[in-house]
Each structure stands twice: as C-alpha cells, then as structure tokens.
Amino acid sequence: MEETTKTPLLKPALIYGLIAAFIGILMSVIFYLLNLTMKNWVGWISIVVSIVVIVYLLRAYRNEYLGGFATYGQLILMALLIGLVSSFITAIYTYLLYTVIDPDLIEKMKIMAEERLMNNPRIPESTLDTILERMDKRMNVNRMTRNAFIFGTVATFIIGLIAAAFIKNEETPKDMMS
C-alpha cells in the first residue's frame, strides 16, 4: 500500500503571503516617502520585484516543504494562496494609506491624471469630460482597496502559472527508489 503524506499548505501560504505583502508594502512606503508614487516607471519596478519574489517563494516552498519536488498543480495552488494572503494584507494597507496615512492622496492622483489627460494632444476635447467623470467615479477608497485585493491575487496567480512551469520538479520513479 502506498503511503500518502499531507502537503503542507496553510503554514507556508501564511508565511510566504506575509513575506510577499511585506516586500510590496515596504516598496510602496519607500516610493511614497521619496514622492515617486505617481511615476510610471515605479509600476514597472514593482512588477519585476513581484515576479522575482513569487519565483523565489515558490522555489522555497518546493525545496523547504516538498523535499525539492513539486508538481505544477502544487505550485500554482501555492501561488494562489500566497496571492490571497498577500493581497488581503495589501488591501488593508491600501485602505489605511488612503484613509489614515494620506487622505489627500487620491485627490492628488486625480489632479495629476487630469493634468496628463489635458496635456495629451491625442485625446479629443469632446471625450475629455467623459474620461474625467469616469476617472472620478473609479478613484475612491473602496474601489481602490477592492482592486488591490482582486488584481493582486490575479497578478500573483498569473505569475505563479508561468513560474510554476519552470520551477516544477516532479519526482520520477527513479527518484522514489533512492
């Protein structure tokens, strides 16, 4: 009879989710303190760091909890769980950022976006008002907090889908006999 072992999920998901959230929040705080929050290139740096962190965490999960062997399914499940935990924590931070830390930040972001739109010659003036109205409706604390959770989870899952294809290391019958 084959012995089945339980794959640890909750503990590593919490640990790695906390690590991912901490790194993301730390970057956000640094960019905020340096007044770089609204620079376009900051988003690209955040994406690259997120990819590196997720790849590192999935490799750590495979090596620390699964003995160096992991299936694609195990890794994408862990990526989803990491995404849920880290996005939940990040959503809390987002809410606190826009309500406690800097309640005027959303208004500053709206003004900056409005200036960019008005200075863009490719946007016809006839559609400018419609765009500004939509932006005004979408840029509020509740929506931005919800988006931090949803998009953070989805982005982590997508990164995990791709990374897992390269990180997986499935046990072969030869490995089982050693």
C-alpha positions as CSV (number, residue, x, y, z in Angstrom):
1,M,0.0,0.0,0.0
2,E,1.2,3.4,-0.9
3,E,1.7,5.9,1.9
4,T,0.2,9.3,1.4
5,T,1.6,12.4,3.1
6,K,-0.2,15.6,3.5
7,T,1.3,18.5,1.7
8,P,1.6,21.5,4.0
9,L,-0.4,24.4,2.6
10,L,-1.7,26.8,5.3
11,K,1.5,27.5,7.2
12,P,3.7,28.1,4.1
13,A,0.9,30.1,2.5
14,L,0.7,32.4,5.5
15,I,4.4,32.8,5.8
16,Y,5.1,33.4,2.1
17,G,2.0,35.6,1.8
18,L,3.3,37.7,4.7
19,I,6.7,38.0,3.1
20,A,5.2,39.0,-0.3
21,A,3.0,41.6,1.4
22,F,5.8,43.0,3.5
23,I,8.0,43.4,0.4
24,G,5.3,45.1,-1.6
25,I,4.2,47.4,1.2
26,L,7.9,48.3,2.0
27,M,8.4,49.2,-1.6
28,S,5.2,51.3,-1.6
29,V,6.3,53.1,1.6
30,I,9.7,53.8,0.1
31,F,8.2,55.2,-3.1
32,Y,5.7,57.2,-1.1
33,L,8.4,58.7,1.1
34,L,10.5,59.6,-1.9
35,N,7.4,61.1,-3.6
36,L,7.7,58.7,-6.5
37,T,4.3,57.1,-6.1
38,M,2.9,58.6,-9.3
39,K,5.8,58.0,-11.6
40,N,5.2,55.5,-14.4
41,W,8.4,53.6,-14.0
42,V,7.6,52.7,-10.4
43,G,4.9,50.3,-11.7
44,W,7.5,48.5,-13.8
45,I,9.9,48.1,-10.9
46,S,7.0,46.8,-8.8
47,I,6.1,44.2,-11.4
48,V,9.7,43.0,-11.8
49,V,10.2,42.8,-8.0
50,S,6.9,40.9,-7.7
51,I,8.0,38.3,-10.3
52,V,11.3,37.8,-8.5
53,V,9.6,37.5,-5.1
54,I,7.0,35.0,-6.4
55,V,9.6,32.9,-8.1
56,Y,11.8,32.9,-5.0
57,L,8.8,31.9,-2.7
58,L,7.6,29.1,-5.0
59,R,11.2,27.7,-5.2
60,A,11.5,28.0,-1.4
61,Y,8.1,26.2,-1.0
62,R,9.3,23.4,-3.3
63,N,12.6,23.0,-1.5
64,E,11.6,23.5,2.1
65,Y,8.2,21.9,2.3
66,L,8.1,19.4,-0.6
67,G,11.7,18.0,-0.4
68,G,12.8,19.5,-3.7
69,F,10.0,18.0,-5.7
70,A,6.7,19.7,-6.7
71,T,4.1,19.3,-9.3
72,Y,2.7,22.1,-11.4
73,G,-0.6,21.9,-9.6
74,Q,1.0,22.2,-6.1
75,L,2.9,25.3,-7.2
76,I,0.0,27.1,-8.8
77,L,-2.2,26.3,-5.7
78,M,0.5,27.8,-3.5
79,A,0.8,30.8,-5.8
80,L,-2.9,31.3,-5.5
81,L,-2.8,31.1,-1.7
82,I,0.2,33.4,-1.5
83,G,-1.7,35.8,-3.7
84,L,-4.8,35.7,-1.5
85,V,-2.9,36.2,1.8
86,S,-0.6,39.0,0.4
87,S,-3.4,40.8,-1.4
88,F,-5.6,40.7,1.7
89,I,-2.8,42.4,3.7
90,T,-2.1,44.8,0.9
91,A,-5.7,45.7,0.6
92,I,-5.7,46.6,4.3
93,Y,-2.6,48.7,3.8
94,T,-4.2,50.4,0.8
95,Y,-7.3,51.3,2.8
96,L,-5.1,52.7,5.6
97,L,-3.0,54.6,3.1
98,Y,-5.9,56.4,1.6
99,T,-7.9,57.0,4.8
100,V,-5.4,57.4,7.6
101,I,-1.8,57.9,6.3
102,D,-2.6,60.4,3.4
103,P,-6.3,61.1,2.9
104,D,-5.5,63.6,0.3
105,L,-3.5,61.2,-1.9
106,I,-6.5,60.2,-4.1
107,E,-7.2,63.9,-4.8
108,K,-3.5,64.4,-5.7
109,M,-3.7,61.4,-8.0
110,K,-6.8,62.8,-9.7
111,I,-5.2,66.2,-10.3
112,M,-2.1,64.6,-11.7
113,A,-4.1,62.3,-14.0
114,E,-6.3,65.2,-15.1
115,E,-3.2,67.3,-16.0
116,R,-1.8,64.4,-18.0
117,L,-5.1,64.0,-19.9
118,M,-5.4,67.7,-20.7
119,N,-1.8,67.8,-21.9
120,N,-2.3,64.8,-24.2
121,P,-3.0,66.1,-27.8
122,R,-4.3,62.7,-28.9
123,I,-7.4,63.0,-26.7
124,P,-10.1,65.0,-28.3
125,E,-11.7,67.6,-26.1
126,S,-15.1,66.2,-26.7
127,T,-14.2,63.0,-24.8
128,L,-12.2,64.6,-22.1
129,D,-15.2,65.3,-19.9
130,T,-16.4,61.7,-20.1
131,I,-13.0,60.4,-19.3
132,L,-12.7,62.7,-16.3
133,E,-16.2,61.7,-15.0
134,R,-15.3,58.0,-15.2
135,M,-12.0,58.6,-13.5
136,D,-13.7,60.5,-10.7
137,K,-16.1,57.6,-10.1
138,R,-13.4,55.0,-10.2
139,M,-10.9,56.7,-7.9
140,N,-12.3,56.2,-4.5
141,V,-11.0,54.3,-1.4
142,N,-13.4,51.4,-1.5
143,R,-12.8,50.7,-5.2
144,M,-9.1,51.0,-4.9
145,T,-9.0,48.7,-1.9
146,R,-11.1,46.1,-3.6
147,N,-8.9,46.4,-6.7
148,A,-5.8,45.9,-4.6
149,F,-7.2,42.6,-3.4
150,I,-8.6,41.4,-6.7
151,F,-5.8,42.4,-9.0
152,G,-3.1,41.5,-6.5
153,T,-4.5,38.0,-6.3
154,V,-4.9,37.6,-10.0
155,A,-1.5,39.0,-10.8
156,T,0.2,36.7,-8.3
157,F,-1.7,33.7,-9.7
158,I,-0.7,34.6,-13.3
159,I,2.9,35.0,-12.3
160,G,2.6,31.7,-10.5
161,L,1.1,29.9,-13.5
162,I,4.1,30.9,-15.6
163,A,6.8,30.5,-12.9
164,A,5.4,27.0,-11.9
165,A,6.1,25.7,-15.4
166,F,9.8,26.4,-14.9
167,I,10.1,25.6,-11.1
168,K,8.2,22.3,-11.1
169,N,10.4,19.3,-10.4
170,E,8.3,16.2,-10.4
171,E,9.5,13.1,-8.8
172,T,10.3,10.2,-11.2
173,P,10.1,6.5,-10.3
174,K,13.9,6.5,-10.2
175,D,13.9,9.4,-7.6
176,M,11.4,7.5,-5.5
177,M,13.7,4.4,-5.2
178,S,16.7,6.4,-4.0
